Amino acid sequence: MSLPRPVSDTLIELLKPVACELGERLGASAIKERYAEIEPSGSSALNQQIKKEPRWIKAQIKYLQRQQAREQELIAIASLEQEWVKEERINRVKAEEVRDKRAISRLSRELMREFQSEAIRVKLSEIQTIWDRDNWFSNLSRQETEQILQQQQHRLLLLVAPAKISEDCPDSFRHNLNIELPAKLRSFLNQHYPQHGELCPVQFYGDYFKKPISDIDVERLQTVLSPVPTAILYSDISDYEVNFHVGFWGIINQSVSLVAMQPWNWEEVYHQLEAEGKDEKLSLRIIRQIIVTIHKLLAAFLADLYYLNIDFTHEPQLFNLEAEFAQEWFSKDWVLPYIETLKEIQDQQRITYKGEMRRLALREAKARAERKRLEEDELKRREEETAESVRAKELAHQFKNLKWRCVYTLPGHSSFVNSLAISPDGKNLASGSWDKTIKIWNLETGGLIGTLTGHTDRVNSVAISYDGKMLVSGSSDETIKFWNLYSGDLLCTFPGHSMEVNSVAINPKGQVIASCGGADNTIKLWNLRTGELLRTLRGHSDNVNAVVFSPDGKILASGSSDATSKIWDVESGKLLRTLSGLNVGVNSVAIAPDGQTLASVSNDYTIKLRNLHTGSLLRILNSNSANGKGVANLGMNEALHILQNYVSRGDSVAISQDGLTLASGCDDNTINIWNLQTGELLSALKGHSGTVYSVAIAPSGNLLASGSADQTIKIWRCD
């Protein structure tokens, strides 16, 4: 059946611009947004999530690889001579392609459902407020609307509203159209876009609205159903023309899009049909059928566009519906603009997607190469770690077999030897004592080089600059003194703190001195050359007993009687972290040469080793486990050893330059030698008759100096 040519031409002019507009909004822009390197909202956000989902990427790459293989196989099949063999193999290839396409479609919807579920959950919690606020216009209750959300399986939701029909329209319109429209549209969708179908399911409601709606109502409805991709068809009919409207969201983004056709003059068509000899009843029936069919066309087009945007392998159903539309007074020319638009979008999708998949495949290849490199690096690291562990064990074995012996006992001080420092060349030893003096010794011979006097109270700390030219001392006389190490000349004196200066340290990479005081609870940073105060670090709540710089000079560690160690940024003076949980005061601190491990001596008779940057715990050792009765491993590389021994105040911990050995002074008059890597106690050196207040290890690692309350210094050698 066909309509008069003028009628058909009029409908083509009516329908064609809508196909172009919807195609532009839902097709080309969708492709552009889908592959844009942005994070859009709504459905595009879902598309972006899918695009980045590893399952999706792998499935697409696999599909394209299989598709390329099928194309090559079809080329090979074309050269076969036996037609039945050729046909059989072509059918097999096509069946395989269909299966792959359906698998991709299923995956698309599964991922969409996953990503959509959270938005639906949030919206369900808001519905009651919206319902109470608005005079709702739906025939369905709040519970039924909630059910729509809960049961939504990322199908396209399609709603059709009752047509707004003028009182001046023929009774045929007012009595029949709003009955025919939802019924015929439901039948059409159930046949070609079934709700539970595999290809492009549509969830349809023809009775959702109580009455005709407007653009404003569409926008109101979006506040409730925004998580669900939705298209709404609505129209209004006067006594001479029909206005068709489409509203949708969730297909491209969450904002509402509204499209209106140019008014269709149905009265003019009526007169043309009348001129063709058709009676009033049949003419009005044809016009109603045209209105219904336009709704079908728009519904099919929207559904195909939606699923084509989700899945580039989707084959639009509309391609197969030309004959059906022709039976409803439609000619192919009416449907053609919509089919052409879909084909154009489909081709664009495929070209764009293949390019995207090639980029993904390239990225995947690069990722595989990077993973391989990382695996190789990890294997190398493990091999190196294993080799290092073996080396450490071998060294530990060697250390256990090495014997430390006292080669010199150096008398000379008349009170406690409270601090020791060895020059970078390993030749000279400086000692500070409660007898208010500093003595310089030849470390190799044990001979006294000279005595530095000038402090008026006990010397608590001495430090030698990294060029070996300068000595710095801190004393209970509240001063810091600078000395020429070679000549013994006093270079300058300046007040340090409000009470005693407990500890001094020299930055290995800069001209900076750190000092810490007693009652003022502060740390001060000074210019090594000028004695200028650079900044004061505040944060401790009790006496600061010890300070030490990291090997790179960027970090300062401090220990205090407030039971904390603190880590500071030298350049800015900023407090980086506080290491608490020590329970008792910290008397001394040292940092390993690799800059990773912080050693602290506390009043609880423990030495704690922490990762300087994290403070994390690796293992806890006690004196029993160190003697071979068990080790508890809590992690790797980041260390905290608790080596239980008897230590007292003073600079009573030192780490060798190779980072393998730790020495600690103890109030049982011994020096304990530990394997820093394993926490094993290697030796306990006996010889002093009083508490060992200070220890220092020469750069060579085979010489050790110890200072004691027995007023002597002992030099130990490892053979």
C-alpha positions as CSV (number, residue, x, y, z in Angstrom):
1,M,0.0,0.0,0.0
2,S,1.3,3.4,-0.8
3,L,0.3,7.0,-0.2
4,P,-0.1,9.7,-2.8
5,R,3.3,11.1,-3.9
6,P,2.7,14.6,-2.4
7,V,2.0,12.9,1.0
8,S,5.1,10.8,0.8
9,D,7.3,13.8,-0.1
10,T,5.8,15.8,2.8
11,L,6.7,13.0,5.2
12,I,10.2,12.6,3.9
13,E,10.7,16.4,4.4
14,L,9.4,15.9,7.9
15,L,11.4,12.8,8.9
16,K,14.8,13.4,7.2
17,P,16.0,16.4,9.3
18,V,15.2,14.4,12.5
19,A,17.3,11.5,11.4
20,C,20.2,13.9,10.7
21,E,19.8,15.8,14.0
22,L,19.5,12.7,16.2
23,G,22.3,11.1,14.2
24,E,24.5,14.1,14.9
25,R,23.6,14.2,18.6
26,L,23.7,10.5,19.3
27,G,26.1,9.2,16.7
28,A,29.0,11.4,15.6
29,S,29.2,13.3,18.9
30,A,29.0,10.0,20.8
31,I,32.0,8.6,18.9
32,K,33.9,11.8,19.5
33,E,33.1,11.8,23.2
34,R,33.6,8.1,23.6
35,Y,37.2,8.2,22.5
36,A,38.1,11.6,23.9
37,E,40.8,11.6,26.5
38,I,38.5,13.2,29.1
39,E,36.3,12.1,32.0
40,P,32.7,13.0,31.0
41,S,29.7,12.3,33.0
42,G,26.7,10.0,32.6
43,S,26.7,7.4,29.9
44,S,29.9,8.7,28.5
45,A,31.5,8.2,31.9
46,L,30.3,4.6,31.7
47,N,31.8,4.3,28.2
48,Q,35.1,5.7,29.5
49,Q,35.0,3.2,32.4
50,I,34.3,0.3,30.0
51,K,37.1,1.6,27.7
52,K,39.6,1.4,30.6
53,E,38.3,-1.9,31.9
54,P,40.9,-4.7,31.3
55,R,38.2,-7.3,30.5
56,W,36.8,-5.0,27.8
57,I,40.2,-4.2,26.3
58,K,41.3,-7.8,26.2
59,A,37.9,-8.8,24.6
60,Q,38.1,-6.1,21.9
61,I,41.7,-7.0,21.0
62,K,40.8,-10.7,20.9
63,Y,37.7,-9.9,18.7
64,L,39.7,-7.8,16.2
65,Q,42.4,-10.4,16.0
66,R,39.8,-13.1,15.3
67,Q,38.1,-10.8,12.8
68,Q,41.4,-10.3,10.9
69,A,41.9,-14.0,10.9
70,R,38.4,-14.5,9.5
71,E,39.0,-12.0,6.8
72,Q,42.1,-13.9,5.7
73,E,40.2,-17.1,5.8
74,L,37.4,-15.7,3.6
75,I,40.1,-14.7,1.0
76,A,41.4,-18.2,1.1
77,I,37.9,-19.7,0.8
78,A,37.2,-17.6,-2.3
79,S,39.9,-19.6,-4.2
80,L,38.2,-22.9,-3.6
81,E,36.6,-24.7,-6.6
82,Q,34.0,-26.8,-4.9
83,E,31.0,-24.6,-4.2
84,W,29.5,-26.8,-1.5
85,V,32.8,-26.8,0.4
86,K,33.1,-23.0,-0.1
87,E,29.5,-22.4,1.2
88,E,30.0,-24.7,4.2
89,R,33.2,-22.9,5.3
90,I,31.7,-19.4,4.7
91,N,28.7,-20.3,6.9
92,R,31.0,-21.6,9.6
93,V,33.0,-18.3,9.5
94,K,29.9,-16.2,9.6
95,A,28.4,-18.3,12.5
96,E,31.7,-17.8,14.4
97,E,31.5,-14.0,13.8
98,V,27.9,-13.9,15.1
99,R,29.0,-15.7,18.3
100,D,31.8,-13.3,18.8
101,K,29.6,-10.3,18.3
102,R,27.0,-11.7,20.8
103,A,29.8,-12.3,23.3
104,I,31.0,-8.7,23.0
105,S,27.4,-7.4,23.4
106,R,26.9,-9.5,26.5
107,L,30.1,-8.2,28.0
108,S,29.1,-4.6,27.1
109,R,25.8,-4.9,29.0
110,E,27.4,-6.7,31.9
111,L,30.0,-4.0,32.4
112,M,27.3,-1.3,32.0
113,R,25.2,-3.0,34.7
114,E,28.2,-3.1,37.0
115,F,29.1,0.6,36.6
116,Q,25.4,1.7,36.7
117,S,24.4,-0.1,39.9
118,E,26.1,2.5,42.3
119,A,24.3,5.4,40.6
120,I,21.0,3.6,40.9
121,R,21.6,2.8,44.6
122,V,22.2,6.5,45.3
123,K,19.1,7.6,43.4
124,L,16.9,5.2,45.3
125,S,17.9,6.9,48.5
126,E,16.8,10.3,47.0
127,I,13.4,9.3,45.5
128,Q,11.3,9.7,48.6
129,T,12.4,13.3,49.0
130,I,11.7,14.1,45.3
131,W,8.3,12.4,45.5
132,D,7.3,14.3,48.6
133,R,8.4,17.6,47.1
134,D,6.7,17.3,43.7
135,N,3.1,16.6,42.7
136,W,4.1,13.6,40.7
137,F,2.5,13.1,37.3
138,S,3.1,9.4,36.8
139,N,0.4,6.7,36.9
140,L,2.9,4.5,38.7
141,S,3.6,4.7,42.4
142,R,6.9,5.5,44.0
143,Q,7.4,1.8,44.7
144,E,6.7,1.0,41.0
145,T,9.2,3.6,40.0
146,E,11.8,2.2,42.4
147,Q,11.2,-1.2,40.9
148,I,12.0,0.2,37.5
149,L,15.3,1.4,38.8
150,Q,16.1,-1.8,40.7
151,Q,15.2,-4.1,37.8
152,Q,17.0,-2.0,35.2
153,Q,19.5,-4.2,33.4
154,H,21.0,-1.4,31.4
155,R,18.3,-1.8,28.8
156,L,17.1,1.3,27.1
157,L,14.0,2.6,28.9
158,L,11.4,3.8,26.4
159,L,8.4,5.7,27.5
160,V,5.5,7.0,25.4
161,A,3.2,9.7,26.8
162,P,-0.5,10.1,25.8
163,A,-0.9,12.5,22.9
164,K,-2.2,15.9,23.8
165,I,-5.2,16.1,21.5
166,S,-7.2,19.3,20.9
167,E,-11.0,19.2,21.5
168,D,-11.4,20.4,17.9
169,C,-9.8,17.2,16.5
170,P,-12.1,14.5,15.0
171,D,-13.5,12.0,17.5
172,S,-11.5,9.3,15.7
173,F,-8.4,10.9,17.1
174,R,-9.6,11.6,20.6
175,H,-11.2,8.2,21.0
176,N,-8.7,5.8,19.4
177,L,-5.2,7.3,19.1
178,N,-4.2,7.0,22.7
179,I,-5.4,3.4,22.7
180,E,-3.7,2.4,19.5
181,L,-0.4,4.2,20.1
182,P,0.9,2.3,23.2
183,A,-0.6,-1.0,22.2
184,K,0.9,-1.1,18.7
185,L,4.2,0.4,19.9
186,R,4.5,-2.3,22.6
187,S,3.7,-5.1,20.0
188,F,6.3,-3.7,17.7
189,L,9.0,-3.5,20.4
190,N,8.2,-6.9,21.8
191,Q,8.7,-8.4,18.4
192,H,11.9,-6.6,17.3
193,Y,13.4,-5.2,20.5
194,P,12.2,-7.6,23.2
195,Q,12.9,-6.6,26.8
196,H,14.7,-9.8,27.6
197,G,16.3,-10.2,24.1
198,E,20.0,-10.7,23.6
199,L,20.5,-8.1,20.8
200,C,19.1,-4.7,21.8
201,P,16.4,-5.1,24.5
202,V,14.1,-2.2,25.2
203,Q,12.1,-1.8,28.4
204,F,8.8,-0.2,27.3
205,Y,6.1,1.6,29.3
206,G,3.1,2.8,27.5
207,D,1.1,3.6,30.6
208,Y,3.7,5.4,32.8
209,F,2.1,8.9,32.4
210,K,-1.3,9.9,33.7
211,K,-1.7,12.6,31.1
212,P,0.1,14.3,28.2
213,I,3.5,15.8,29.1
214,S,5.7,18.8,28.1
215,D,9.4,19.5,27.9
216,I,9.3,20.6,31.6
217,D,7.9,17.2,32.6
218,V,10.7,15.4,30.8
219,E,13.2,17.5,32.8
220,R,11.4,16.7,36.0
221,L,11.4,13.0,35.2
222,Q,15.1,13.0,34.7
223,T,15.7,13.9,38.3
224,V,14.3,10.5,39.3
225,L,15.4,8.3,36.4
226,S,18.8,9.9,35.7
227,P,20.8,6.7,36.2
228,V,18.7,4.9,33.6
229,P,19.2,5.6,29.8
230,T,15.8,6.8,28.8
231,A,14.0,8.0,25.6
232,I,10.5,9.6,25.8
233,L,8.2,10.0,22.8
234,Y,5.4,12.6,23.2
235,S,3.2,14.6,20.8
236,D,0.5,17.2,20.7
237,I,-2.2,17.4,18.0
238,S,-4.3,20.4,17.0
239,D,-7.2,20.4,14.6
240,Y,-4.8,20.6,11.6
241,E,-1.2,19.6,12.6
242,V,0.9,17.2,14.7
243,N,4.0,18.1,16.7
244,F,6.3,15.1,17.4
245,H,8.8,15.4,20.3
246,V,11.7,13.3,21.5
247,G,13.4,13.7,24.9
248,F,16.3,11.6,26.2
249,W,19.2,11.3,28.6
250,G,21.9,8.8,29.5
251,I,22.7,8.0,25.9
252,I,25.4,10.6,25.6
253,N,25.4,12.3,29.0
254,Q,23.1,12.9,31.9
255,S,21.7,16.2,30.7
256,V,18.3,16.2,29.0
257,S,18.2,16.5,25.2
258,L,15.0,17.7,23.5
259,V,14.3,17.3,19.8
260,A,11.1,18.5,18.0
261,M,10.0,17.8,14.4
262,Q,8.6,20.4,12.2
263,P,4.8,20.4,12.5
264,W,3.1,17.9,10.2
265,N,-0.1,19.2,8.5
266,W,-2.3,16.2,8.8
267,E,-5.3,18.1,7.6
268,E,-3.6,18.7,4.2
269,V,-2.9,15.0,4.0
270,Y,-6.6,14.2,4.8
271,H,-7.7,16.4,1.9
272,Q,-5.3,14.7,-0.4
273,L,-6.5,11.2,0.6
274,E,-10.1,12.4,0.2
275,A,-9.2,13.6,-3.3
276,E,-7.9,10.0,-4.0
277,G,-11.4,8.7,-3.3
278,K,-10.9,7.5,0.3
279,D,-13.7,8.1,2.7
280,E,-13.4,10.0,6.0
281,K,-13.2,6.9,8.2
282,L,-10.4,5.4,6.1
283,S,-8.5,8.6,5.7
284,L,-8.5,9.3,9.5
285,R,-7.4,5.7,10.1
286,I,-4.5,6.1,7.7
287,I,-3.4,9.3,9.4
288,R,-3.6,7.6,12.8
289,Q,-1.5,4.8,11.4
290,I,1.1,7.2,10.1
291,I,1.4,8.8,13.6
292,V,1.8,5.4,15.2
293,T,4.4,4.3,12.5
294,I,6.4,7.5,13.0
295,H,6.6,6.6,16.7
296,K,7.8,3.1,15.8
297,L,10.4,4.5,13.5
298,L,11.7,6.9,16.1
299,A,11.7,4.2,18.8
300,A,13.6,1.7,16.6
301,F,16.1,4.4,15.5
302,L,16.8,5.5,19.1
303,A,17.2,1.9,20.3
304,D,19.7,1.1,17.5
305,L,21.6,4.3,18.1
306,Y,21.9,3.5,21.8
307,Y,23.2,0.0,21.4
308,L,25.5,1.0,18.5
309,N,27.1,3.6,20.8
310,I,27.7,0.9,23.4
311,D,28.9,-1.8,21.0
312,F,30.5,-1.1,17.6
313,T,29.6,-4.7,16.6
314,H,25.9,-4.1,17.0
315,E,23.9,-4.7,13.8
316,P,20.8,-2.3,13.8
317,Q,17.5,-4.0,13.7
318,L,16.1,-1.2,11.6
319,F,18.0,-2.6,8.6
320,N,15.6,-5.5,8.6
321,L,12.4,-3.6,9.0
322,E,11.9,-1.8,5.7
323,A,9.3,-4.3,4.5
324,E,7.3,-4.1,7.7
325,F,7.2,-0.3,7.5
326,A,6.2,-0.5,3.8
327,Q,3.1,-2.5,4.9
328,E,2.0,0.5,7.0
329,W,1.6,3.0,4.2
330,F,5.3,3.8,4.4
331,S,7.6,3.8,1.4
332,K,11.3,2.9,1.6
333,D,12.1,6.5,1.1
334,W,10.7,7.4,4.5
335,V,12.9,4.9,6.3
336,L,16.0,5.4,4.1
337,P,17.4,8.5,5.9
338,Y,17.4,6.7,9.2
339,I,19.0,3.6,7.7
340,E,21.7,5.7,6.0
341,T,22.4,7.6,9.2
342,L,22.8,4.3,11.1
343,K,25.2,2.9,8.4
344,E,27.2,6.1,8.4
345,I,27.6,6.0,12.2
346,Q,28.3,2.2,12.1
347,D,31.1,2.7,9.6
348,Q,32.5,5.6,11.6
349,Q,32.3,3.5,14.7
350,R,34.2,0.7,13.2
351,I,36.9,2.8,11.7
352,T,37.4,4.8,14.9
353,Y,37.3,1.7,17.0
354,K,39.8,-0.2,14.9
355,G,42.1,2.7,15.3
356,E,41.5,2.8,19.0
357,M,42.1,-1.0,19.3
358,R,45.3,-0.7,17.3
359,R,46.4,1.9,19.9
360,L,45.3,-0.3,22.7
361,A,47.1,-3.2,21.2
362,L,50.3,-1.1,20.9
363,R,49.8,0.0,24.5
364,E,49.3,-3.6,25.5
365,A,52.5,-4.6,23.7
366,K,54.3,-1.8,25.5
367,A,52.8,-2.8,28.8
368,R,53.8,-6.4,28.2
369,A,57.4,-5.2,27.5
370,E,57.3,-3.1,30.6
371,R,56.0,-6.0,32.7
372,K,58.7,-8.2,31.3
373,R,61.3,-5.6,32.1
374,L,59.9,-5.2,35.7
375,E,59.9,-9.0,36.1
376,E,63.5,-9.1,34.9
377,D,64.3,-6.3,37.3
378,E,62.5,-8.0,40.1
379,L,64.3,-11.3,39.3
380,K,67.6,-9.4,39.3
381,R,66.7,-7.7,42.5
382,R,65.9,-11.0,44.1
383,E,69.1,-12.5,42.8
384,E,71.1,-9.5,44.2
385,E,69.1,-9.7,47.5
386,T,69.9,-13.4,47.7
387,A,73.6,-12.8,46.9
388,E,73.6,-10.0,49.4
389,S,72.0,-12.3,52.0
390,V,74.6,-14.9,51.2
391,R,77.4,-12.3,51.5
392,A,75.9,-11.1,54.8
393,K,75.9,-14.6,56.1
394,E,79.4,-15.2,54.9
395,L,80.5,-11.9,56.5
396,A,78.6,-12.8,59.7
397,H,80.4,-16.1,59.7
398,Q,83.7,-14.2,59.2
399,F,82.8,-11.7,61.9
400,K,82.0,-14.5,64.3
401,N,85.4,-15.9,63.7
402,L,87.2,-12.6,64.0
403,K,88.7,-11.7,67.3
404,W,88.7,-8.3,68.8
405,R,91.5,-7.5,71.1
406,C,92.5,-4.4,73.1
407,V,95.8,-3.0,71.6
408,Y,96.0,0.2,73.7
409,T,94.7,1.6,77.0
410,L,94.9,5.4,77.0
411,P,95.0,7.0,80.5
412,G,95.1,10.7,80.7
413,H,91.6,12.0,81.6
414,S,90.8,12.6,85.3
415,S,87.0,11.9,84.9
416,F,84.5,10.1,82.7
417,V,85.3,9.9,79.0
418,N,81.9,11.0,77.7
419,S,82.4,11.4,73.9
420,L,84.7,10.1,71.1
421,A,85.2,11.1,67.5
422,I,87.6,9.6,64.9
423,S,88.9,11.7,62.0
424,P,87.9,10.8,58.5
425,D,91.4,9.6,57.6
426,G,91.2,7.2,60.6
427,K,94.5,8.6,62.1
428,N,93.3,10.8,65.0
429,L,91.0,10.3,67.9
430,A,89.3,13.2,69.9
431,S,88.0,12.5,73.3
432,G,85.8,14.7,75.5
433,S,85.6,14.3,79.3
434,W,83.9,15.4,82.4
435,D,87.3,16.8,83.4
436,K,86.5,19.8,81.1
437,T,89.3,18.9,78.6
438,I,89.5,17.5,75.1
439,K,92.4,15.3,74.1
440,I,93.7,14.4,70.7
441,W,95.3,11.0,70.2
442,N,97.2,9.1,67.5
443,L,94.9,6.2,66.8
444,E,97.6,4.0,65.3
445,T,100.1,4.4,68.1
446,G,97.9,5.4,71.0
447,G,100.1,8.4,71.7
448,L,98.7,11.7,73.1
449,I,99.0,14.5,70.5
450,G,97.7,17.3,72.7
451,T,95.1,18.6,75.2
452,L,92.6,21.3,74.4
453,T,91.5,23.4,77.4
454,G,89.0,26.2,77.5
455,H,85.7,24.8,78.6
456,T,84.7,25.6,82.2
457,D,82.4,22.5,82.7
458,R,82.3,18.9,81.5
459,V,82.6,18.3,77.7
460,N,79.6,16.3,76.6
461,S,80.2,16.0,72.9
462,V,82.9,16.3,70.2
463,A,82.6,16.1,66.4
464,I,85.2,16.3,63.6
465,S,84.5,18.0,60.3
466,Y,84.4,15.8,57.2
467,D,87.6,17.5,55.8
468,G,89.3,16.6,59.1
469,K,90.4,20.1,59.8
470,M,88.1,21.3,62.5
471,L,86.8,20.0,65.8
472,V,83.6,21.2,67.4
473,S,82.8,20.6,71.1
474,G,79.7,21.1,73.2
475,S,79.8,21.5,77.0
476,S,77.8,21.9,80.1
477,D,79.2,25.4,80.3
478,E,76.5,26.3,77.8
479,T,79.0,27.0,75.0
480,I,80.1,25.6,71.7
481,K,83.7,25.9,70.7
482,F,85.5,25.6,67.4
483,W,89.0,24.2,67.3
484,N,91.7,23.7,64.7
485,L,92.3,20.0,64.9
486,Y,95.9,20.2,63.7
487,S,97.1,23.1,65.8
488,G,94.8,22.8,68.7
489,D,94.0,26.6,68.4
490,L,90.6,27.7,69.7
491,L,89.0,29.5,66.7
492,C,85.8,30.9,68.3
493,T,83.3,30.4,71.1
494,F,79.7,31.2,71.1
495,P,76.8,30.6,73.5
496,G,74.8,27.6,72.5
497,H,71.8,27.0,74.7
498,S,70.3,28.2,78.0
499,M,71.8,25.2,79.8
500,E,74.2,22.4,78.9
501,V,75.0,21.5,75.3
502,N,74.3,17.8,75.2
503,S,75.4,16.9,71.6
504,V,76.9,18.4,68.5
505,A,77.0,17.1,64.9
506,I,78.5,18.4,61.6
507,N,76.7,18.2,58.3
508,P,78.8,16.0,55.9
509,K,77.6,17.9,52.8
510,G,77.3,21.5,54.1
511,Q,78.7,24.1,56.4
512,V,76.1,23.4,59.1
513,I,76.4,22.4,62.7
514,A,73.6,21.0,64.8
515,S,73.5,21.3,68.6
516,C,70.9,20.3,71.2
517,G,70.5,21.6,74.7
518,G,69.1,20.5,78.0
519,A,66.5,22.6,79.6
520,D,65.4,24.6,76.5
521,N,64.3,21.4,74.6
522,T,65.6,22.9,71.3
523,I,67.9,22.0,68.4
524,K,69.9,24.8,66.9
525,L,71.5,24.9,63.4
526,W,74.7,27.0,63.0
527,N,76.9,28.2,60.2
528,L,80.2,26.2,60.5
529,R,82.4,29.0,59.3
530,T,80.9,32.0,60.9
531,G,79.1,30.6,63.9
532,E,75.8,32.4,62.8
533,L,72.6,30.9,64.2
534,L,70.6,29.7,61.1
535,R,67.4,28.4,62.8
536,T,66.0,26.9,66.0
537,L,64.0,23.6,65.8
538,R,61.2,23.2,68.3
539,G,59.1,20.2,68.9
540,H,60.5,18.1,71.7
541,S,58.9,18.5,75.2
542,D,62.0,17.5,77.3
543,N,65.8,17.5,77.1
544,V,67.2,16.8,73.7
545,N,70.1,14.4,74.2
546,A,71.5,13.6,70.8
547,V,71.5,14.8,67.2
548,V,73.0,13.2,64.0
549,F,72.9,14.1,60.3
550,S,72.2,11.7,57.5
551,P,75.1,10.9,55.1
552,D,73.6,13.1,52.4
553,G,73.2,16.0,54.9
554,K,69.5,16.5,54.1
555,I,68.0,15.0,57.2
556,L,68.6,15.5,60.9
557,A,67.6,13.0,63.6
558,S,67.2,13.8,67.2
559,G,66.6,11.8,70.4
560,S,65.0,13.2,73.6
561,S,64.1,12.4,77.1
562,D,60.4,12.9,76.0
563,A,60.6,9.3,74.7
564,T,60.7,10.3,71.0
565,S,63.0,10.5,68.1
566,K,62.3,13.2,65.5
567,I,63.2,13.5,61.9
568,W,63.8,17.0,60.5
569,D,64.4,18.5,57.0
570,V,67.6,20.4,57.3
571,E,67.0,23.0,54.6
572,S,63.6,24.0,55.7
573,G,63.7,23.0,59.4
574,K,60.4,21.2,58.9
575,L,59.5,18.3,61.2
576,L,59.0,15.3,58.9
577,R,58.0,12.7,61.4
578,T,58.0,11.7,65.0
579,L,59.0,8.2,66.1
580,S,57.2,7.4,69.3
581,G,56.4,4.3,71.2
582,L,59.8,4.3,72.9
583,N,58.3,4.5,76.4
584,V,61.6,6.0,77.9
585,G,64.1,8.7,76.9
586,V,66.4,8.4,74.0
587,N,70.1,9.1,74.9
588,S,71.9,8.6,71.6
589,V,71.2,8.3,67.9
590,A,73.2,7.1,64.8
591,I,72.4,6.7,61.1
592,A,73.8,4.0,58.9
593,P,76.0,5.0,55.9
594,D,73.2,4.0,53.4
595,G,70.9,6.6,55.0
596,Q,68.2,4.1,55.6
597,T,68.6,2.9,59.2
598,L,68.3,5.0,62.3
599,A,69.8,3.6,65.6
600,S,68.6,4.9,68.9
601,V,69.7,4.1,72.5
602,S,67.1,4.4,75.2
603,N,66.9,4.2,78.9
604,D,65.1,0.9,78.7
605,Y,68.4,-0.7,77.9
606,T,67.6,-1.2,74.3
607,I,69.0,-0.3,70.9
608,K,66.4,0.3,68.3
609,L,67.0,0.4,64.6
610,R,64.2,1.9,62.5
611,N,63.8,2.8,58.8
612,L,64.7,6.4,58.8
613,H,62.0,7.2,56.3
614,T,59.1,5.1,57.6
615,G,59.9,4.0,61.1
616,S,58.6,0.6,60.2
617,L,59.4,-2.6,62.1
618,L,61.1,-5.6,60.6
619,R,62.2,-7.8,63.4
620,I,62.6,-7.9,67.1
621,L,65.6,-9.5,68.6
622,N,66.6,-10.0,72.2
623,S,69.8,-11.1,73.7
624,N,68.7,-14.8,73.6
625,S,67.7,-14.7,70.0
626,A,70.9,-12.9,69.1
627,N,72.8,-15.7,70.7
628,G,71.2,-18.2,68.4
629,K,68.0,-19.2,70.2
630,G,65.6,-17.8,67.6
631,V,64.8,-14.9,65.3
632,A,61.4,-13.3,64.6
633,N,61.2,-11.8,61.1
634,L,58.4,-9.2,60.5
635,G,59.5,-7.9,57.1
636,M,62.3,-7.1,54.8
637,N,64.8,-4.2,54.2
638,E,63.0,-1.8,56.6
639,A,64.4,-2.4,59.9
640,L,63.8,-2.1,63.6
641,H,65.9,-4.3,65.7
642,I,65.6,-4.3,69.4
643,L,68.9,-5.6,70.7
644,Q,68.5,-6.0,74.4
645,N,71.6,-5.0,76.3
646,Y,72.6,-2.8,79.1
647,V,73.3,0.7,77.9
648,S,73.5,4.0,79.6
649,R,73.6,7.7,78.8
650,G,76.2,9.0,76.4
651,D,77.3,8.5,72.8
652,S,77.0,4.8,73.2
653,V,76.2,3.6,69.7
654,A,78.2,3.6,66.5
655,I,77.8,2.1,63.0
656,S,80.7,1.1,60.8
657,Q,81.2,2.8,57.4
658,D,80.4,-0.4,55.5
659,G,77.0,-0.6,57.3
660,L,77.7,-4.1,58.6
661,T,78.7,-3.6,62.2
662,L,77.1,-1.8,65.2
663,A,78.9,-1.2,68.4
664,S,77.2,-0.2,71.7
665,G,78.6,0.7,75.1
666,C,77.0,-0.9,78.1
667,D,76.8,-0.2,81.8
668,D,78.0,-3.7,82.5
669,N,81.4,-2.3,81.4
670,T,81.4,-4.1,78.1
671,I,81.2,-3.2,74.4
672,N,78.8,-5.3,72.4
673,I,79.5,-5.9,68.7
674,W,76.4,-6.7,66.5
675,N,75.8,-7.7,62.9
676,L,73.6,-4.9,61.7
677,Q,72.1,-6.9,58.9
678,T,71.0,-9.9,61.0
679,G,70.8,-8.4,64.5
680,E,73.2,-11.2,65.7
681,L,75.4,-10.4,68.7
682,L,78.9,-11.2,67.5
683,S,81.2,-10.3,70.5
684,A,81.1,-8.8,73.9
685,L,84.4,-6.9,74.6
686,K,85.5,-6.8,78.2
687,G,88.3,-4.7,79.8
688,H,86.8,-1.6,81.2
689,S,86.1,-1.3,84.9
690,G,83.3,1.2,84.5
691,T,80.3,2.1,82.3
692,V,81.2,2.5,78.7
693,Y,79.8,5.9,77.8
694,S,81.1,6.3,74.3
695,V,82.2,4.2,71.3
696,A,83.5,5.1,67.8
697,I,84.5,2.9,64.8
698,A,87.3,3.9,62.5
699,P,86.5,4.2,58.7
700,S,88.5,1.0,58.1
701,G,86.1,-0.9,60.3
702,N,88.8,-2.9,62.1
703,L,89.5,-0.3,64.8
704,L,87.2,0.6,67.6
705,A,87.6,3.2,70.4
706,S,85.7,3.1,73.7
707,G,85.5,5.7,76.5
708,S,84.5,4.8,80.0
709,A,83.6,5.9,83.5
710,D,86.9,4.3,84.5
711,Q,88.6,7.5,83.0
712,T,90.3,5.5,80.2
713,I,90.0,5.0,76.5
714,K,90.6,1.6,74.9
715,I,91.6,1.0,71.4
716,W,90.4,-2.4,70.0
717,R,91.6,-4.1,66.8
718,C,89.8,-6.8,64.8
719,D,92.0,-9.5,63.3
